[in-house]
Amino acid sequence: MNSVPEGSAAAGPGRADPGASASVTPFPGVDVSATESGPGSVPESVSGAVPESVPGAVGGADSGALGPPAGAGPGAPQVKTSLEILRSLDSGPRGLVEARAEERLARFGENVLPAWRPVPWPRRLVRSLRDPFTSVLLCLGLVSAVVSAWGTACVILALVAVSCLLRSAEEHRADRSTADLRDLVATTATVVRRVSPDAAPLEREVPVAGLVPGDVIRLGPGDLVPADVQVLRAGGLTVHQSALTGESAPVAKHPLDTPDPALASAGPFAQPQLCFQGSSVTSGSGTAVIVATGGATRFAAAHDGRARQRGASAFDRSVQGISWTLIRFMLLTPPLVLMANAALRGRGLETLPFAVAVAVGLTPEMLPVIVTTALARGAARLARTSGVIVKRLPALHDLGAVDVLCLDKTGTLTEDRPVVAAAVDGADRPDPEVLRWAALSALWTLQLAELPAPDALDEAVLDAAEEAEEWGACAAYEGVAALPFDPVRRVATAVVRRPGRLGVHTLVTKGAVEAVLERCALDGDERERLLALADRKAESGLRLLAVARADRPARPGVYTPADERGLAFVGLVALRDVPAPSAAEALGVLARRGVTVKVLTGDHPGTAARACADLGLGLRTGTGTGAGSGADTVAGSGSKPGAGSGADTGATIEYGDVVTAELVDTLSDAELARVADRATVFARCTPEHKARIVSALRAAGHTTGFLGDGVNDLPALHAADVGICPRNAVDVAREAADVVLAEKDLTAIDRAVLTGRHSSGNIATYLRITLSSNLGNVIAMLTAGLMLPFLPMLPAQVLVQNLCFDAAQLAFAFDRPAASALRRPAVLRSRDFLRFITGFGLLNAAADLATFGVLALALHNAAGDGEAAFHAGWFTENLLTQALVMVLLRTGRSAAERRAGGPLRAAAAGLAVVGVLLPLTPVGPLLGMSALPPLYYLLLGSVLGLYAVALTAARRRYERRHPAEDECARGLEKAHGER
């Protein structure tokens, strides 16, 4: 059905009932002739032009219903031709005059979707209440208010208010910084405009936001369609419009030069002359006129401001797992405290405020604030120092957790520009004619398809032809048509008119060897011989282009891929990759950091394997056997792709480090996950293969990054935990990526990974220290509550202590983690955290309970209120032990031995000062605390000294027993050990 996908709101302005069908024009357009319209209005023009031209009905049960057919009565819709649409828009093939474009921009507003608006503070505050910890705290506060424990309720609500305010402020700052960073990579479009009515038209890049109805733009491979447009001229133009229709296959587009009544009954997305915002150009090129912008586009109406949601990231999954584990403990604590006190002490609901305060003590309520602050600071530092732009804040944590990085070979491991090594005929003899025909194909494809820039292989061929002085021969040919390269066909074809050959057109096709040979008129033996020749050359590390041609009778019609048949093989052009200067060193650094690099390429397996081996990516040799039609090709083995057993015999399947796409097609998802875990290179990959391999790695438990820059990388960018692209990537890839690099360089990725681990290390340190300290305090308070005839701490004292600790914990977002936190992928695993906080929490509880003896000894003969002094003594000890833990349990074994971070040291010192002085101030008596005798401080110093020694020894013992668990899974260590 030619309708907007089910579930999207596509009725646009004026829709009365979401459940009823409503007639919607394909371009809820703009009236360029209106004089009263303002920005944001929905004028008539393109409403009187295009909307009348291509009607469609969207919405409700009849979402696929169409408007009345042509000729159904007065006002029946008519499809506009290119000339008619230009007239209705008061534009022309030479584009708008600059002054007219500025007038329209002021009238209709910028070409931006109305989806994003700054979130107002009230809504941001309400949204922060949805955090699970904040919600539980709020519920506990309400419970305290219900039982008239007003002091407890007020302190809890104060904690909630402070947490929400801090989180909202940090989110606002992070959103503003992210918006500023995204502006640095704002998408542009190539527009044709004139300075004056008589001036020549000029092409220039302008921000997409500055486009207006009537602008004439150029489209090329990888471009995002910036607005709703009608095609005026096209050469092999195909677009992906899955964002609107859900269809994965590219759709061909061409201009409408003569009226076609049959199109009047077709849906808007079936119109071959219309392209919509949100689509992306897959192949070919074209010229189009803009008919609707901003909120008047089909994309804005269909998606109603809702961006496509990606599944939960590695960061989301890890934080949610830890959060819900803690929430279960929190919810169990109050009833356990009530039951224990009722059974052993005969206390009733009077202990409920204490039980609630104990539950609050378990809560890391500063977690959202720490996470947002740490990630925002890391993203800003990356942008400032390395030019790396993080478009989605949680992606920074995911970068730190990446243990598998998938990338293409070209432009990353090797230079973007290969060099021609040889041009040979089918008998492997040097032949300059092969280079000449390849250069003709590259030249006229570039000229006629209006590509924005030549392909790297085409540039290498053209440079070699210039050096070989073949330009004179090439200049004698005249270009007729071109079918540009696309990743599905894997070939490009130019149609030329040869000198002295009137009435004859010559098709010159070049591309992947297998794809070209499939289009040649060859018998099976000859094809196999040529494939073997290509295999031998590819195994020596060369990249190959096959060249073929055919003479056809001249004709005026359009050439299509169906004409690429019955060709005569000309020869092979061999190109050599030049390794990137920094690639080998960067690969070594990533390996030492625990990041495994996997190469996903469309190249021949031998070519990819040789390049990887030259750069130090050691590949095992051996024989691969595979199920189905093809086995993997193993570096150095000399085996051909497809040399498998031909069927699954049930025998053990062994794979080398180089796997071909043919084998991938034969594997189930579970088998592919096992193969992908061991293999290093995947060759002959299509976009779908790349996405499937990345998904298989994620399913196997890896946190996966993907670096790509082309249209064919788009599915894999979406499939990865972190999509990465360089700033000069095609528009559609840059929009899909989570992280944008200043340049396509592995060293930049290494810096981004380090920054991600830096932020993640701070978050992990906060969780370890906070949870172990909180758990120890809770265990000690529960034990003391059962042993003492009075509560060990009053509810208000517990909550004030928690508030002081929370304030000090903000320093974790500004800490500098030790070097050990940066060595391995930073993964937050709930099981590892529970093991850590249980052990150190019990040690903390032992120190708290040891304070019983100190207090009993110090207060034995002291005069005054012993209960108030006990509360003061334990309050002071708790804050001092928490300050000690902040310093001694910092990430890294020798962090406390060498230095403590500046902000953390200041925060710990401030917390200790508050713990000592608060009971002595006038606030102390208000909280039920009194001054302590000097003997207590002397004895407490001894306890703290012993606790510090025990804490340091326990930390060292833990690190010896669990050397990898602090930063990554032990399974990852084992995998790297096997390498």
Secondary structure, DSSP 8 states (H G I E B T S, - for coil): --S--TT-----TT---TTS-EEE-SS----TT-SS--TT---SHHHHSHHHHS-EEESSTTTT-----TTSSTT------HHHHHHHTT--TT-EEHHHHHHHHHHH--S--TT-----HHHHHHHHTTSHHHHHHHHHHHHHHHTT-HHHHHHHHHHHHHHHHHHHHHHHHHHHHHHHHHHTT--EEEEEEESSTTS--EEEEEEGGG--TT-EEEE-TT-B--SEEEEEEEEEEEEE-HHHH---S-EE-----S--GGGGGS-GGG-TTEE-TT-EEEEEEEEEEEEE-GGGSHHHHHHTT--------HHHHHHHHHHHHHHHHHHHHHHHHHHHHHHHT---GGGHHHHHHHHHHT--TTHHHHHHHHHHHHHHHHHHHH--EESSTHHHHHHHH--EEEE-SBTTTB-S--EEEEEE-TTS-B-HHHHHHHHHHHHHHHHHTT-SS--HHHHHHHHHHHHTT-HHHHHT-EEEEEE---TTT-EEEEEEE-TT-TTEEEEEEEE-HHHHHHTB---HHHHHHHHHHHHHHHHTTEEEEEEEEEEEE--SS---GGG--SBEEEEEEEEE--B-TTHHHHHHHHHHTT-EEEEE-SS-HHHHHHHHHHTT----------STT-----TTT---TT-S-SS--SS-----SEEEHHHHHHS-HHHHHHHHHH-SEEES--HHHHHHHHHHHHHTT--EEEE--SGGGHHHHHHSSEEEEETTS-HHHHHH-SEEESSS-HHHHHHHHHHHHHHHHHHHHHHHHHHHHHHHHHHHHHHHHHHSSS-SS-HHHHHHHHHHHHHHHGGGGG----GGGGSS-----HHHHHHHHHHHHHHHHHHHHHHHHHHHHHTSS--S-HHHHHHHHHHHHHHHHHHHHHHHTSSSTTHHHH---HHHHHHHHHHHHHHHHGGGSTHHHHTT-----HHHHHHHHHHHHHHHHHHHHHHHHHHHH-TTTTTS-HHHHHHHHH-
